[in-house]
Amino acid sequence: LDTDAAIDKAGELTWKTHFNYDSDSRPRVQQNDFLRVLLTFRNFQLNMIYRLFRDTHQAFRGETPEAKAEARAQVIGITGMMMAS
């Protein structure tokens, strides 16, 4: 990839794997001040559970065969890494 495309791809992959932790991107329940403090360290777990369910759903009902294959690869990779640790 050329430099600009590589930077864009790196940014896309970073957001996809590390999630968005901004206050306005949290679920409505977590925007409450008390729950924001209480659930701060649960954000990653909630995002990962969502990611697993979404990828599993997309593996079976993805729009294209490529989307289904990518979702299957992500589910297998994430599950494999969790089992390895």
Sequence and secondary structure as in RCSB ss.txt:
>XXXX:A:sequence
LDTDAAIDKAGELTWKTHFNYDSDSRPRVQQNDFLRVLLTFRNFQLNMIYRLFRDTHQAFRGETPEAKAEARAQV
IGITGMMMAS
>XXXX:A:secstr
  HHHHHHHHHHHHHHHH    GGGS GGGGSHHHHHHTGGGHHHHHHHHHHHHHHHHHHH SSHHHHHHHHHHH
HHHHHHHHH 
